[in-house]
Amino acid sequence: MPYFDAATSAPLHPVARQALLAALDEGWADPARLYREGRRARLLLDAAREAAAEAVGCRPDELAFTASGTQALHTGIAGALAGRRRAGRHLIVSAVEHSAVLHSAAVHEGQGGEVTEIPVDRGGRVDASLFVRALREDTALACLQSANHEVGTVQPVAEIAEVCRATGVPLLVDAAQSLAWGPVEGGWSVLTGSAHKWGGPAGVGLLAVRKGVRFSVQGPVDERESGRAPGFENLPAIVAAAASLRAVRAEAAQEAARLRELTALIRARVPELVADVEVVGDPERRLPHIVTFSCLYVDGESLLHELDRAEFSVSSGSSCTSSTLTPSHVLKAMGVLSEGNVRVSLPPGTAREDVERFLAVLPDAVASVREKLGAPVTGAASQGLASLVLDTLGKRCPLPVIELAKAIGRVKVGGTVTVLSDDEVAELDIRAWCHLREQEYVGEEPADQGWAYVVRRLV
């Protein structure tokens, strides 16, 4: 069964498995002890730190191992903000950062700090000039991911890092998705990563803090990992994480070229095979293994089930795959279609035959979901109405959008359709539908229940 969800967690690399098993025998003792077993464990830990630091592009004594990438982000943000408290309490983040960054930003704001969120374009990329203009004298920290985890868009880290360094503001980079493909270029100050994203075991994160960066660890501190990750190190997992990072880097150039061809094939073929599809993310400045698209008139959970039955494991940013029924904050920030969203992220070694078979089964999977939801096949003949109101209260997307698509032909060109909906996703997906169908999104206003979304027919 082809596994196409490496951006969530990559399969364990063979080198990681070998290193893990070996370290279970040799690295079980406390590396802080001076007896033989402890010294042996310390040698393994030091070697792992040197290998990981070389891959990251920092000094070994700048790098700490944490219990996860999320912990590395929380610790890195809290420590950098605390270390810069005298400078100010202003934090800058992009709108498409990982939820762990946004959660930390929310905590900071709740404690009296100020947060500026930088928007992105429709491809998911931050405008470097907007980011730079947000820097202030009281900016304590700026955060920018190296590449987006949902759509693969690569961010202008080096350009922004240069300005941050010149103004004395530390830049924290979440490099979880990109470290497998190479070091992060530019003068970043703090960097984080997560081993299971590159084929290492889960439960190992990286936190690198450059010398000279003011950093104050929050919470209880002990003597391990420079005080930045308290508790006994999971040495076998750390050894496996460092070994696998070195291994994937050795294969990165060749594998990146091969996977980029496969994701380019998906980007080109999906709109040809399936009607009413939006391929999202920057088409050029992107990671080699991620491609994301959204399908009109489809709910993501049903589509993922259909693809799972066809023996393909993919993920989605659609709201209907979440118990919260809220859209992906990444897709929302980009202003693109969220319904029927599919993220394909190919692990190293993916065969072209598997990608071609995925493209072969996708049209039937989408058609099956659309048929069950009663999606429109062709537009209805115009009835010449000046306006029309659709009551879709209590219905979840994509149903409001499906009803809009069926009704738009009933109003004359220049006429309006007002959709009443209490689904938070409706605004995003109605806007995206208008963009795809070349209709005009007029706006929205509060209704007795939910909101009224107004669309004008142009064609």
C-alpha positions as CSV (number, residue, x, y, z in Angstrom):
1,M,0.0,0.0,0.0
2,P,1.7,3.2,-1.1
3,Y,2.3,5.7,1.8
4,F,2.1,9.3,0.6
5,D,2.1,11.1,3.9
6,A,5.8,11.6,4.6
7,A,5.3,15.3,5.6
8,T,3.4,14.0,8.6
9,S,5.9,11.3,9.4
10,A,8.4,9.6,7.1
11,P,8.9,5.9,7.3
12,L,11.8,4.8,9.5
13,H,15.0,4.9,7.4
14,P,16.9,1.6,7.3
15,V,20.0,3.3,8.7
16,A,17.9,4.6,11.6
17,R,16.7,1.1,12.4
18,Q,20.2,-0.3,12.4
19,A,21.5,2.6,14.6
20,L,18.6,2.2,17.0
21,L,19.2,-1.5,17.5
22,A,22.9,-1.0,18.0
23,A,22.4,1.8,20.5
24,L,19.9,-0.2,22.5
25,D,22.8,-2.5,23.3
26,E,25.6,0.1,23.7
27,G,23.8,3.3,24.8
28,W,21.5,2.3,27.7
29,A,23.6,3.8,30.5
30,D,23.6,7.4,31.9
31,P,26.0,9.5,29.7
32,A,26.6,11.7,32.7
33,R,28.3,9.0,34.7
34,L,32.0,8.4,34.7
35,Y,32.1,4.6,34.8
36,R,32.7,2.5,31.6
37,E,29.1,2.1,30.5
38,G,28.5,5.9,31.1
39,R,31.6,6.9,29.1
40,R,30.5,4.6,26.2
41,A,27.0,6.3,26.3
42,R,28.7,9.7,26.3
43,L,30.7,8.9,23.3
44,L,27.6,7.9,21.4
45,L,25.8,11.1,22.5
46,D,28.7,13.3,21.5
47,A,29.0,11.6,18.1
48,A,25.3,12.1,17.5
49,R,25.4,15.7,18.4
50,E,28.4,16.4,16.1
51,A,26.7,14.6,13.2
52,A,23.4,16.5,13.8
53,A,25.2,19.9,14.2
54,E,27.1,19.3,11.0
55,A,23.8,18.7,9.1
56,V,22.1,21.7,10.7
57,G,25.1,24.0,10.2
58,C,25.9,24.9,13.7
59,R,28.4,24.1,16.5
60,P,27.8,21.0,18.5
61,D,27.6,23.0,21.7
62,E,24.8,25.1,20.2
63,L,22.6,22.1,19.6
64,A,20.3,20.3,22.2
65,F,18.1,17.2,21.7
66,T,14.5,17.6,22.9
67,A,11.7,15.1,23.3
68,S,9.9,16.4,20.1
69,G,9.9,19.1,17.4
70,T,6.9,20.7,19.2
71,Q,8.9,20.9,22.5
72,A,11.8,22.4,20.6
73,L,9.6,25.1,19.2
74,H,7.9,25.9,22.5
75,T,11.2,25.9,24.3
76,G,12.9,28.0,21.6
77,I,10.2,30.6,21.4
78,A,9.8,30.9,25.2
79,G,13.5,31.0,25.8
80,A,14.2,33.6,23.1
81,L,11.4,35.9,24.2
82,A,12.5,35.7,27.9
83,G,16.1,36.4,26.9
84,R,15.0,39.5,25.0
85,R,12.5,40.8,27.6
86,R,14.4,44.1,28.0
87,A,14.2,44.8,24.3
88,G,10.5,44.4,24.2
89,R,7.6,42.0,24.0
90,H,6.7,42.2,20.3
91,L,6.7,38.8,18.4
92,I,6.4,38.4,14.7
93,V,5.1,35.2,13.1
94,S,3.8,34.3,9.6
95,A,0.2,33.3,9.2
96,V,1.2,29.8,8.0
97,E,3.5,28.7,10.8
98,H,3.0,25.3,12.3
99,S,0.3,25.3,15.0
100,A,3.0,24.8,17.7
101,V,4.4,28.3,16.8
102,L,0.9,29.8,16.8
103,H,0.0,28.2,20.1
104,S,3.2,29.7,21.6
105,A,2.3,33.1,20.1
106,A,-1.2,32.9,21.7
107,V,0.3,32.2,25.1
108,H,2.6,35.1,24.7
109,E,-0.3,37.4,23.7
110,G,-2.3,36.1,26.7
111,Q,0.5,37.1,29.0
112,G,0.5,40.7,27.8
113,G,2.8,40.4,24.8
114,E,2.1,41.7,21.3
115,V,2.0,39.5,18.2
116,T,2.1,40.6,14.5
117,E,1.0,38.0,12.0
118,I,2.4,38.4,8.5
119,P,0.1,37.4,5.7
120,V,1.0,35.3,2.7
121,D,0.2,35.3,-1.0
122,R,-2.1,32.8,-2.7
123,G,0.9,30.5,-3.1
124,G,1.5,30.5,0.6
125,R,4.7,32.6,0.5
126,V,5.6,35.5,2.8
127,D,6.4,38.8,1.2
128,A,9.9,39.6,2.6
129,S,9.3,43.3,2.4
130,L,6.1,43.0,4.6
131,F,8.0,40.9,7.1
132,V,10.8,43.3,7.3
133,R,8.5,46.3,7.7
134,A,7.0,44.7,10.7
135,L,10.3,44.8,12.6
136,R,10.3,47.4,15.4
137,E,12.6,48.6,18.2
138,D,10.7,46.5,20.7
139,T,10.6,43.3,18.6
140,A,12.0,40.5,20.7
141,L,11.7,37.6,18.2
142,A,10.7,36.8,14.7
143,C,9.6,33.3,13.6
144,L,9.5,32.0,10.0
145,Q,9.3,28.4,8.8
146,S,11.8,27.3,6.2
147,A,9.1,25.6,4.2
148,N,5.4,25.0,4.7
149,H,4.2,21.7,6.0
150,E,0.9,21.7,4.2
151,V,1.7,23.0,0.7
152,G,5.5,22.8,0.5
153,T,6.1,26.5,-0.3
154,V,9.7,27.6,0.6
155,Q,10.0,30.8,2.5
156,P,12.5,33.6,1.9
157,V,14.4,32.9,5.1
158,A,17.9,34.0,4.0
159,E,16.7,37.4,2.8
160,I,14.7,38.0,6.1
161,A,17.5,36.6,8.3
162,E,19.9,39.1,6.8
163,V,17.7,42.1,7.8
164,C,16.9,40.6,11.2
165,R,20.6,40.2,12.0
166,A,21.3,43.8,10.9
167,T,18.6,45.1,13.2
168,G,19.6,42.8,16.1
169,V,16.3,40.8,16.1
170,P,16.8,37.0,16.5
171,L,15.1,34.9,13.8
172,L,13.7,31.5,14.8
173,V,13.3,29.0,11.9
174,D,11.1,25.9,12.1
175,A,13.0,23.7,9.7
176,A,11.1,20.5,10.4
177,Q,10.1,19.9,6.7
178,S,13.3,21.0,5.0
179,L,16.2,19.6,7.0
180,A,16.1,16.3,5.1
181,W,16.9,18.3,1.9
182,G,19.7,20.5,3.2
183,P,20.7,23.1,5.8
184,V,18.8,26.4,6.2
185,E,20.7,29.2,4.5
186,G,21.2,32.6,6.1
187,G,22.0,34.0,9.5
188,W,19.2,32.5,11.6
189,S,19.5,32.6,15.4
190,V,17.4,29.7,16.6
191,L,16.4,26.6,14.6
192,T,14.3,23.6,15.3
193,G,13.7,20.2,13.7
194,S,11.9,16.9,14.2
195,A,13.5,13.5,13.6
196,H,10.4,11.6,12.4
197,K,10.1,14.1,9.5
198,W,13.3,12.8,7.9
199,G,13.0,9.1,8.7
200,G,14.3,9.1,12.3
201,P,12.3,7.7,15.2
202,A,9.6,9.8,16.8
203,G,10.3,11.5,20.1
204,V,13.5,13.4,19.1
205,G,13.6,17.1,18.3
206,L,16.5,19.5,17.6
207,L,16.9,22.9,19.2
208,A,19.9,25.0,18.0
209,V,20.6,28.3,19.6
210,R,23.5,30.3,18.1
211,K,26.2,31.6,20.5
212,G,25.5,35.2,21.3
213,V,21.7,34.9,21.2
214,R,20.1,36.0,24.5
215,F,18.3,32.9,25.7
216,S,16.7,32.2,29.1
217,V,15.2,28.7,29.6
218,Q,11.8,28.9,31.2
219,G,10.7,26.4,33.9
220,P,12.7,23.9,35.9
221,V,16.3,23.5,34.6
222,D,18.7,20.6,35.1
223,E,22.2,19.9,33.9
224,R,21.2,17.9,30.8
225,E,21.2,19.4,27.2
226,S,22.4,22.8,28.4
227,G,19.3,23.0,30.6
228,R,17.1,23.2,27.5
229,A,15.6,19.7,27.6
230,P,15.4,18.3,31.2
231,G,15.3,14.6,31.8
232,F,17.2,11.5,30.9
233,E,18.2,11.5,27.1
234,N,16.6,8.9,24.9
235,L,20.0,8.0,23.7
236,P,19.1,5.1,21.3
237,A,16.6,7.3,19.5
238,I,19.0,10.3,19.4
239,V,21.7,8.1,17.8
240,A,19.2,6.8,15.3
241,A,18.0,10.3,14.5
242,A,21.4,11.7,13.8
243,A,22.4,8.6,11.7
244,S,19.3,8.9,9.6
245,L,19.7,12.6,9.1
246,R,23.2,12.0,7.8
247,A,22.0,9.2,5.5
248,V,19.1,11.2,4.0
249,R,21.4,14.1,3.3
250,A,23.7,11.8,1.4
251,E,20.8,10.8,-0.8
252,A,19.1,14.2,-0.9
253,A,20.3,15.7,-4.2
254,Q,19.5,12.7,-6.3
255,E,16.2,11.9,-4.5
256,A,15.0,15.5,-4.7
257,A,15.4,15.6,-8.4
258,R,13.5,12.4,-8.8
259,L,10.7,13.3,-6.5
260,R,10.4,16.8,-8.0
261,E,9.6,15.1,-11.3
262,L,6.9,13.0,-9.7
263,T,5.2,15.9,-7.9
264,A,5.4,18.0,-11.1
265,L,3.6,15.1,-12.8
266,I,0.9,15.2,-10.2
267,R,0.5,19.0,-10.4
268,A,0.1,18.8,-14.2
269,R,-2.1,15.8,-14.5
270,V,-4.6,16.3,-11.7
271,P,-6.4,19.3,-13.3
272,E,-6.5,17.4,-16.6
273,L,-8.0,14.3,-14.9
274,V,-10.4,16.0,-12.5
275,A,-12.7,19.0,-13.2
276,D,-12.9,21.9,-10.7
277,V,-9.6,21.3,-9.0
278,E,-7.2,23.9,-7.5
279,V,-3.6,23.0,-7.2
280,V,-2.2,25.1,-4.3
281,G,1.2,26.2,-3.2
282,D,4.0,27.9,-5.1
283,P,4.6,26.0,-8.3
284,E,8.4,26.6,-8.3
285,R,9.7,27.6,-4.9
286,R,8.6,24.4,-3.1
287,L,9.9,21.3,-1.5
288,P,10.5,18.5,-3.9
289,H,8.2,15.9,-2.3
290,I,4.9,17.8,-1.5
291,V,2.0,18.6,-3.8
292,T,-1.4,19.7,-2.6
293,F,-4.7,20.2,-4.4
294,S,-8.4,20.8,-3.5
295,C,-11.5,19.5,-5.2
296,L,-14.7,21.4,-5.4
297,Y,-17.9,19.7,-4.2
298,V,-16.0,17.1,-2.2
299,D,-15.5,16.7,1.5
300,G,-12.0,15.8,2.5
301,E,-12.8,13.0,4.9
302,S,-14.8,11.0,2.4
303,L,-12.2,11.5,-0.3
304,L,-9.5,10.2,2.0
305,H,-11.6,7.2,2.8
306,E,-12.0,6.5,-0.9
307,L,-8.3,6.8,-1.6
308,D,-7.6,4.6,1.5
309,R,-9.9,1.9,0.0
310,A,-7.8,2.2,-3.2
311,E,-4.7,1.6,-1.0
312,F,-3.3,5.1,-0.9
313,S,-2.4,6.9,2.3
314,V,-2.7,10.6,2.0
315,S,-3.6,13.5,4.3
316,S,-5.8,16.6,4.1
317,G,-6.1,20.1,5.4
318,S,-9.9,20.1,4.9
319,S,-12.0,21.2,7.9
320,C,-14.1,18.1,7.6
321,T,-11.2,15.9,8.6
322,S,-11.0,17.7,11.9
323,S,-13.3,17.4,14.9
324,T,-13.2,21.2,15.2
325,L,-14.8,21.7,11.8
326,T,-12.5,24.7,11.3
327,P,-10.5,25.1,8.1
328,S,-6.8,24.6,7.9
329,H,-5.2,27.9,9.0
330,V,-2.7,27.5,6.2
331,L,-5.3,27.2,3.5
332,K,-7.4,30.0,5.1
333,A,-4.4,32.3,5.2
334,M,-3.7,31.6,1.5
335,G,-7.4,32.2,0.5
336,V,-7.6,29.0,-1.4
337,L,-10.2,26.3,-1.6
338,S,-10.1,24.1,1.5
339,E,-12.9,21.6,0.8
340,G,-11.7,18.3,-0.7
341,N,-8.1,19.1,0.1
342,V,-5.5,16.4,-0.5
343,R,-1.8,16.6,0.4
344,V,0.5,14.1,-1.3
345,S,3.9,14.0,0.3
346,L,6.2,11.3,-1.2
347,P,8.8,9.5,0.9
348,P,12.2,8.7,-0.5
349,G,12.1,5.7,-2.8
350,T,8.6,6.3,-4.1
351,A,8.1,4.5,-7.4
352,R,6.8,6.3,-10.5
353,E,4.4,3.3,-11.0
354,D,2.7,4.1,-7.7
355,V,2.2,7.8,-8.6
356,E,0.8,6.8,-12.0
357,R,-1.6,4.4,-10.3
358,F,-2.7,7.1,-7.9
359,L,-3.5,9.3,-10.8
360,A,-5.5,6.5,-12.4
361,V,-7.7,5.9,-9.3
362,L,-8.1,9.6,-8.3
363,P,-10.8,10.6,-10.8
364,D,-13.1,7.7,-9.8
365,A,-12.6,8.5,-6.1
366,V,-13.5,12.1,-6.6
367,A,-16.5,11.2,-8.8
368,S,-17.8,8.8,-6.3
369,V,-17.8,11.4,-3.5
370,R,-19.4,14.0,-5.7
371,E,-22.1,11.7,-6.7
372,K,-22.9,10.9,-3.1
373,L,-23.1,14.6,-2.2
374,G,-25.3,15.4,-5.2
375,A,-22.7,17.7,-6.8
376,P,-23.8,19.6,-9.9
377,V,-22.8,18.1,-13.3
378,T,-23.9,20.9,-15.6
379,G,-25.2,24.4,-14.9
380,A,-29.0,25.0,-14.9
381,A,-30.5,27.2,-17.6
382,S,-30.9,30.8,-16.5
383,Q,-34.4,31.7,-15.1
384,G,-33.6,35.4,-15.2
385,L,-34.0,36.0,-11.5
386,A,-32.5,39.2,-10.1
387,S,-31.6,37.7,-6.8
388,L,-32.0,34.4,-4.9
389,V,-31.5,33.5,-1.2
390,L,-30.2,30.0,-0.3
391,D,-30.8,28.8,3.3
392,T,-28.0,26.3,4.0
393,L,-28.0,26.7,7.8
394,G,-27.0,23.6,9.6
395,K,-25.3,22.2,6.5
396,R,-21.5,21.7,6.4
397,C,-19.2,22.4,3.5
398,P,-19.1,21.5,0.8
399,L,-22.9,21.4,0.8
400,P,-23.4,25.2,0.8
401,V,-21.0,25.5,-2.1
402,I,-22.7,22.7,-4.0
403,E,-26.1,24.4,-3.5
404,L,-24.6,27.7,-4.7
405,A,-23.2,26.0,-7.8
406,K,-26.6,24.6,-8.6
407,A,-28.4,27.9,-8.1
408,I,-26.1,30.4,-9.8
409,G,-27.6,29.6,-13.2
410,R,-31.1,30.6,-12.0
411,V,-30.1,34.2,-11.7
412,K,-29.4,36.5,-14.7
413,V,-25.9,37.8,-15.3
414,G,-25.5,40.6,-12.9
415,G,-27.9,39.0,-10.4
416,T,-26.9,37.8,-6.9
417,V,-27.2,34.7,-4.9
418,T,-27.1,35.1,-1.1
419,V,-26.0,32.0,0.8
420,L,-27.1,31.8,4.5
421,S,-24.6,29.5,6.4
422,D,-23.4,28.9,9.9
423,D,-20.4,26.9,8.9
424,E,-17.1,28.8,9.5
425,V,-15.6,27.3,6.4
426,A,-18.3,28.8,4.1
427,E,-16.7,32.2,3.6
428,L,-13.3,30.7,2.6
429,D,-14.8,28.1,0.2
430,I,-17.4,30.4,-1.4
431,R,-14.6,32.9,-2.1
432,A,-12.5,30.2,-3.6
433,W,-15.4,28.9,-5.7
434,C,-15.9,32.4,-7.1
435,H,-12.2,32.6,-8.0
436,L,-12.4,29.2,-9.8
437,R,-15.7,29.8,-11.5
438,E,-15.0,33.5,-12.4
439,Q,-17.9,34.9,-10.4
440,E,-17.8,37.9,-8.1
441,Y,-17.7,37.6,-4.3
442,V,-19.5,40.7,-3.1
443,G,-19.1,40.3,0.6
444,E,-20.7,39.0,3.8
445,E,-22.8,40.4,6.6
446,P,-24.2,39.0,9.9
447,A,-27.6,37.2,9.6
448,D,-30.1,36.2,12.2
449,Q,-28.2,32.9,12.3
450,G,-24.7,32.7,10.9
451,W,-23.7,34.8,8.0
452,A,-25.1,35.9,4.6
453,Y,-22.5,35.5,1.8
454,V,-23.4,37.4,-1.4
455,V,-22.2,36.3,-4.9
456,R,-22.8,38.1,-8.1
457,R,-23.1,36.1,-11.4
458,L,-20.6,37.4,-14.0
459,V,-20.7,34.6,-16.6
